[in-house]
Amino acid sequence: MEKVSRTKPESLLATHFRDEDAAREYLEAMRWPDGAVCPHCGLVGEAYKITPKPKTFEEIKATRKRIRKPRKGLWKCAGCKKQFTVTVKTIFEDSHIPLHKWLLAIHLLCSSKKGMSAHQLMRMLDIGQYKSAWFMAHRIRYAMTGELPEKMNGIVEVDETYIGGRRRRKQTHAPKPGQRAQDMLGPFVDKQAVFSVMQRGGRVHSRHLERVTADNLKIVLNDVVSQDAHLMSDTGVLWGKKTGRKHSLVNHKADEYVRYDEGVMVTTNTVEGYFSLLKRGINGVYHHVGRKHLHRYLSEFDFRYNERKVTDGERAETALKGIEGKRLTYKMPTGKE
């Protein structure tokens, strides 16, 4: 009786992504199942590979010129006559990091529940510089960023949280002689607000907000929540505000976290459980997240949570499907012109 192989897809990474050639073949098969697609004109199946032609010693001596061999994985379109590779118009374009290290980095970020720092990626994948690993991680997060999901229905939990560490400088209550007392800062002055909308048992969508106001929260709700959904929140900013939907609240100030209303469990524990993963990832793994980069980290945590019911290998394949048409240059995340 023939023995059936029970090897999981993620355990085959060592054989599939052992070198750049194997990674390129894997990516070409995934992106072009019906033949090579020209990224310039969109022609399908009409491109051909460019392979170096062997030359004799006499031919090389006669030309007395440097023979430039075409790089591996180079294609040429029969329609527009332009050359391209499988990495054109993806997050991998113009990267000097080998392709198999890219695929392994995607697998590591997708399989780590709370993320993986750029320093860790640099050490594990033997990447020369920290900024290269940092930029690589940002491009992978960009691939994880999807379009707005279909509007959520059913029971939808909403809540806001604040990202940021403790204030470094301690405020003093006692004023110095001849000086007025300093104004006391609020608890969230130095922190960034994150508003998350979660369909119970389904997907989550998070956004970074400059200000947490009822009007700003309603804009997000109208984008991702249907009108017939049942909202659940705490007695925060949305308390007493009309959202145009059925709305139930739990009073955390009165130590109320779960209650039943006509057989329906009213709670925000699910979205707060997501916040626990987000905060432990940022505080324990990344330690500090810049204000202008927070939206990319939210995309990373949203993606992993939304794909939580599949294996690590399937999650990495889903992330690879998001590389199409996404190009992120170094100037965009750094702000350097």
Backbone torsions as a table, in degrees:
resi	resn	phi	psi	omega
1	MET	NA	131.2	-177.4
2	GLU	-74.0	134.8	-179.1
3	LYS	-78.9	129.9	-178.5
4	VAL	-86.3	132.6	179.0
5	SER	-79.2	128.6	179.4
6	ARG	-112.3	29.1	-179.0
7	THR	-72.1	129.9	178.8
8	LYS	-74.8	154.9	-178.4
9	PRO	-58.6	-38.2	-176.5
10	GLU	-69.9	-21.4	179.6
11	SER	-77.8	-10.2	178.7
12	LEU	-89.8	5.1	-178.0
13	LEU	-59.4	-37.4	-176.4
14	ALA	-63.7	-31.2	-179.9
15	THR	-89.5	-38.5	-178.0
16	HIS	-73.6	-37.3	-173.7
17	PHE	-115.8	37.0	-177.4
18	ARG	-73.6	-27.2	179.2
19	ASP	-150.4	177.5	-174.3
20	GLU	-69.4	-34.8	-179.9
21	ASP	-64.9	-44.4	178.8
22	ALA	-65.1	-38.4	178.7
23	ALA	-66.3	-39.4	179.8
24	ARG	-66.0	-42.1	177.8
25	GLU	-63.1	-39.8	178.0
26	TYR	-63.9	-43.3	-178.6
27	LEU	-69.4	-37.0	177.6
28	GLU	-65.1	-40.3	178.6
29	ALA	-67.7	-33.0	-179.5
30	MET	-76.3	-43.0	-177.1
31	ARG	-79.6	-33.4	-173.6
32	TRP	-122.6	69.3	179.6
33	PRO	-68.4	-23.9	-179.3
34	ASP	-106.0	18.8	-177.9
35	GLY	111.1	162.1	-176.7
36	ALA	-61.4	135.9	179.7
37	VAL	-109.6	123.6	179.7
38	CYS	-71.7	122.2	179.7
39	PRO	-74.2	-10.1	-178.1
40	HIS	-91.3	-44.1	-178.4
41	CYS	-117.2	-10.3	177.6
42	GLY	82.6	9.2	179.9
43	LEU	-70.2	134.3	-175.0
44	VAL	-107.3	130.4	173.1
45	GLY	73.0	12.1	-178.6
46	GLU	-113.0	15.6	179.5
47	ALA	-104.0	156.8	179.6
48	TYR	-133.6	151.1	-178.9
49	LYS	-76.0	143.9	175.3
50	ILE	-99.7	118.0	-179.6
51	THR	-116.6	143.2	179.9
52	PRO	-68.2	137.1	178.3
53	LYS	-90.4	129.8	178.8
54	PRO	-68.5	138.0	-179.8
55	LYS	-118.8	145.4	178.0
56	THR	-79.0	165.6	179.1
57	PHE	-63.2	-35.6	-179.9
58	GLU	-66.5	-38.6	179.4
59	GLU	-67.1	-41.3	179.0
60	ILE	-66.1	-40.9	-179.8
61	LYS	-67.4	-34.2	-179.0
62	ALA	-70.3	-38.9	-179.3
63	THR	-75.3	-34.2	-178.5
64	ARG	54.0	33.6	178.3
65	LYS	-125.6	159.2	178.3
66	ARG	-71.8	126.2	-179.5
67	ILE	-88.5	114.6	178.9
68	ARG	-94.2	117.6	178.2
69	LYS	-87.2	138.5	176.6
70	PRO	-65.9	144.0	-177.9
71	ARG	-71.3	160.4	-177.8
72	LYS	-67.8	146.8	177.4
73	GLY	79.0	15.1	-178.1
74	LEU	-86.4	132.2	179.0
75	TRP	-120.0	158.8	175.9
76	LYS	-134.4	130.2	-177.9
77	CYS	-79.5	133.9	178.4
78	ALA	-76.0	-15.6	-179.8
79	GLY	-87.7	-61.9	-176.8
80	CYS	-93.3	-4.9	177.1
81	LYS	64.6	21.0	179.7
82	LYS	-99.3	150.4	-179.9
83	GLN	-94.9	152.8	-179.9
84	PHE	-162.2	166.2	172.6
85	THR	-126.1	177.2	-177.9
86	VAL	-70.5	-14.5	-177.8
87	THR	-91.9	-5.0	-177.8
88	VAL	-67.1	136.6	-179.3
89	LYS	59.5	39.8	171.7
90	THR	-134.4	179.7	178.3
91	ILE	-69.4	-14.6	-178.5
92	PHE	-86.1	-7.7	-172.0
93	GLU	-62.7	137.5	177.5
94	ASP	60.4	28.6	177.2
95	SER	-99.2	137.0	178.1
96	HIS	-90.8	-3.1	177.3
97	ILE	-79.1	132.7	-179.6
98	PRO	-55.7	146.8	-173.1
99	LEU	-65.1	-34.5	-179.0
100	HIS	-68.6	-26.7	174.7
101	LYS	-72.3	-32.8	174.9
102	TRP	-61.5	-47.3	-177.3
103	LEU	-66.2	-37.0	176.5
104	LEU	-67.9	-36.7	177.4
105	ALA	-64.1	-39.9	177.3
106	ILE	-63.1	-42.9	179.1
107	HIS	-63.9	-40.1	-179.0
108	LEU	-67.0	-42.4	179.6
109	LEU	-68.2	-33.6	-179.3
110	CYS	-77.5	-26.8	-176.7
111	SER	-94.5	-12.3	178.8
112	SER	-88.2	117.7	-171.2
113	LYS	-61.9	-33.5	-177.9
114	LYS	-114.2	19.2	177.3
115	GLY	90.0	179.0	179.3
116	MET	-145.1	131.3	-176.2
117	SER	-72.0	159.4	178.4
118	ALA	-65.6	-33.2	176.4
119	HIS	-63.0	-40.1	179.0
120	GLN	-67.0	-41.6	176.6
121	LEU	-61.7	-41.0	-179.6
122	MET	-61.4	-41.4	-179.1
123	ARG	-73.1	-43.1	-174.8
124	MET	-71.9	-36.1	-176.5
125	LEU	-99.5	1.8	178.6
126	ASP	57.2	54.1	176.0
127	ILE	-94.1	136.2	-169.4
128	GLY	-62.7	-45.3	-172.8
129	GLN	-121.4	151.4	179.1
130	TYR	-66.1	-40.6	-176.1
131	LYS	-66.4	-27.0	175.6
132	SER	-68.3	-43.6	177.7
133	ALA	-67.5	-37.2	178.0
134	TRP	-63.8	-44.8	179.3
135	PHE	-67.6	-36.9	176.5
136	MET	-60.5	-45.9	-179.1
137	ALA	-63.3	-37.4	179.0
138	HIS	-67.6	-36.6	178.7
139	ARG	-69.6	-34.1	176.2
140	ILE	-67.7	-40.3	176.7
141	ARG	-63.1	-35.0	177.1
142	TYR	-64.0	-37.5	176.4
143	ALA	-66.5	-29.5	178.6
144	MET	-75.8	-13.5	-179.0
145	THR	-77.1	118.5	179.7
146	GLY	-108.0	177.4	176.3
147	GLU	-73.0	169.0	178.9
148	LEU	-59.0	132.0	-179.0
149	PRO	-69.6	168.1	172.9
150	GLU	-60.8	147.5	-174.6
151	LYS	-59.8	133.4	-176.4
152	MET	-76.5	144.4	176.2
153	ASN	-132.8	-175.5	-176.1
154	GLY	74.9	-141.7	178.8
155	ILE	-88.5	122.6	-177.4
156	VAL	-123.9	121.3	178.3
157	GLU	-97.2	136.6	179.4
158	VAL	-130.9	144.8	177.9
159	ASP	-166.5	161.2	177.3
160	GLU	-121.5	152.8	176.2
161	THR	-141.3	173.3	-175.8
162	TYR	-128.9	129.3	-176.8
163	ILE	-103.1	128.6	178.6
164	GLY	152.5	151.3	-179.0
165	GLY	-83.5	-169.7	179.0
166	ARG	-73.3	153.3	178.6
167	ARG	-68.4	131.6	-175.5
168	ARG	-70.5	-43.8	-177.6
169	ARG	-93.3	125.4	-179.7
170	LYS	-79.1	135.1	179.0
171	GLN	-81.8	136.4	179.6
172	THR	-101.6	136.1	179.1
173	HIS	-85.3	-25.7	-176.8
174	ALA	-87.5	118.8	178.9
175	PRO	-77.2	154.6	175.4
176	LYS	-75.0	155.4	-179.7
177	PRO	-58.6	130.0	179.2
178	GLY	83.9	3.6	179.3
179	GLN	-122.8	149.3	178.6
180	ARG	-79.2	155.5	179.4
181	ALA	-66.5	141.7	179.8
182	GLN	-72.1	146.2	176.5
183	ASP	-69.6	134.1	-179.4
184	MET	-78.5	129.9	179.7
185	LEU	-81.5	150.7	178.3
186	GLY	-71.7	166.6	-176.4
187	PRO	-70.2	-17.4	-175.2
188	PHE	-116.7	18.5	-175.9
189	VAL	-63.9	-44.3	-175.9
190	ASP	-93.6	12.4	-176.8
191	LYS	-113.1	160.4	-179.6
192	GLN	-103.8	135.4	-176.6
193	ALA	-86.8	136.1	176.6
194	VAL	-125.8	127.5	178.8
195	PHE	-113.3	124.1	-177.1
196	SER	-119.1	140.1	177.1
197	VAL	-120.5	124.0	-175.1
198	MET	-132.1	127.5	171.2
199	GLN	-81.3	125.5	-174.1
200	ARG	-59.6	122.0	-176.5
201	GLY	80.3	4.2	-176.5
202	GLY	-127.3	-131.6	-171.2
203	ARG	-94.8	167.1	177.3
204	VAL	-129.7	146.5	177.6
205	HIS	-136.1	122.1	-175.6
206	SER	-118.9	148.0	178.1
207	ARG	-139.7	146.6	174.2
208	HIS	-90.4	123.7	-179.0
209	LEU	-113.2	137.9	175.7
210	GLU	-70.3	-38.2	178.6
211	ARG	-137.7	138.6	178.2
212	VAL	-95.4	97.6	176.3
213	THR	-127.1	162.4	-179.5
214	ALA	-62.7	-37.2	-179.8
215	ASP	-66.1	-42.0	178.8
216	ASN	-65.7	-39.3	179.3
217	LEU	-67.9	-34.9	179.2
218	LYS	-66.3	-33.3	177.9
219	ILE	-62.0	-44.4	178.9
220	VAL	-65.8	-42.4	-179.8
221	LEU	-62.2	-41.3	179.7
222	ASN	-67.4	-25.5	179.8
223	ASP	-77.0	-36.1	-168.9
224	VAL	-122.2	-5.6	-176.5
225	VAL	-121.3	133.1	179.0
226	SER	-75.8	164.7	-175.8
227	GLN	-72.2	-25.0	-177.8
228	ASP	-92.7	10.8	180.0
229	ALA	-77.1	158.0	177.4
230	HIS	-105.5	105.8	-178.2
231	LEU	-79.7	144.2	173.4
232	MET	-134.2	128.7	-178.7
233	SER	-149.6	174.0	174.6
234	ASP	-90.4	-178.9	-178.9
235	THR	-83.9	63.6	-179.1
236	GLY	-106.2	-131.2	-175.0
237	VAL	-66.2	-34.2	-176.7
238	LEU	-82.2	-1.1	-179.1
239	TRP	-65.8	126.8	179.6
240	GLY	78.9	2.0	179.9
241	LYS	-99.3	143.9	178.9
242	LYS	-85.8	120.3	179.6
243	THR	-105.1	-4.2	-178.5
244	GLY	78.6	11.9	-178.3
245	ARG	-136.6	162.4	173.5
246	LYS	-64.7	131.0	-170.1
247	HIS	-135.0	124.0	175.7
248	SER	-118.8	146.0	-176.8
249	LEU	-126.5	151.1	170.3
250	VAL	-117.8	140.6	-175.9
251	ASN	-99.5	96.4	-179.8
252	HIS	-69.5	-27.3	180.0
253	LYS	-65.8	-26.4	177.6
254	ALA	-97.5	20.2	-179.6
255	ASP	59.5	33.8	175.8
256	GLU	-104.3	118.9	-178.1
257	TYR	-120.7	-26.8	177.1
258	VAL	-142.0	133.1	172.2
259	ARG	-148.5	160.6	-177.5
260	TYR	-113.2	128.8	179.9
261	ASP	-124.5	106.9	-177.8
262	GLU	55.8	42.4	177.3
263	GLY	81.0	0.6	179.6
264	VAL	-103.4	129.5	180.0
265	MET	-78.1	117.0	179.4
266	VAL	-98.9	111.9	-179.0
267	THR	-163.3	161.0	173.1
268	THR	-119.5	22.3	-176.6
269	ASN	-65.1	-29.5	-178.1
270	THR	-67.9	-48.3	-179.8
271	VAL	-69.7	-30.6	176.5
272	GLU	-71.9	-28.9	172.1
273	GLY	-64.8	-36.0	174.6
274	TYR	-65.6	-39.9	178.0
275	PHE	-61.2	-33.1	179.1
276	SER	-64.3	-40.6	176.5
277	LEU	-65.2	-42.4	-178.7
278	LEU	-62.6	-47.8	-177.0
279	LYS	-71.1	-38.4	178.3
280	ARG	-68.0	-32.3	176.3
281	GLY	-69.2	-44.9	-177.9
282	ILE	-72.1	-43.0	-178.3
283	ASN	-74.9	-38.7	-173.6
284	GLY	-91.6	-26.5	-176.4
285	VAL	-107.8	-53.2	-175.7
286	TYR	-90.2	-24.3	175.1
287	HIS	68.4	-44.3	179.2
288	HIS	-146.1	135.5	178.8
289	VAL	-126.4	124.2	179.5
290	GLY	-66.4	152.8	-177.4
291	ARG	-61.0	-40.2	-176.8
292	LYS	-79.6	-10.3	179.6
293	HIS	-105.1	-4.2	-173.0
294	LEU	-60.9	-36.0	-177.1
295	HIS	-64.2	-29.0	178.8
296	ARG	-74.4	-38.3	176.7
297	TYR	-66.1	-35.5	176.4
298	LEU	-64.3	-37.7	176.4
299	SER	-62.7	-38.7	179.2
300	GLU	-64.0	-48.5	-178.2
301	PHE	-70.1	-36.0	175.6
302	ASP	-62.1	-44.0	-178.0
303	PHE	-62.0	-48.3	-178.7
304	ARG	-62.7	-39.3	-179.5
305	TYR	-68.5	-40.7	-178.7
306	ASN	-68.9	-24.2	178.7
307	GLU	-105.5	29.5	-173.6
308	ARG	-73.2	-17.8	-174.1
309	LYS	-92.6	6.1	-179.9
310	VAL	-116.6	172.6	179.4
311	THR	-77.1	168.1	179.8
312	ASP	-62.4	-40.2	178.8
313	GLY	-65.2	-41.0	177.9
314	GLU	-67.6	-35.2	177.5
315	ARG	-65.7	-39.4	177.7
316	ALA	-66.6	-37.3	177.3
317	GLU	-65.5	-37.8	177.1
318	THR	-65.1	-39.5	177.0
319	ALA	-64.8	-36.8	179.0
320	LEU	-65.2	-28.8	178.2
321	LYS	-70.1	-14.6	179.9
322	GLY	-90.7	6.4	-178.0
323	ILE	-82.5	-13.2	-173.4
324	GLU	-65.0	127.0	173.4
325	GLY	68.6	16.7	-178.8
326	LYS	-113.5	121.0	-179.7
327	ARG	-129.1	124.9	-179.7
328	LEU	-124.8	116.0	177.9
329	THR	-90.8	164.5	-175.9
330	TYR	-67.1	-26.4	-179.8
331	LYS	-69.1	-28.2	-174.9
332	MET	-69.5	-51.8	179.5
333	PRO	-75.3	-27.4	-177.5
334	THR	-87.4	-22.3	-177.7
335	GLY	77.7	12.8	-180.0
336	LYS	-88.8	129.0	178.8
337	GLU	-104.5	NA	NA
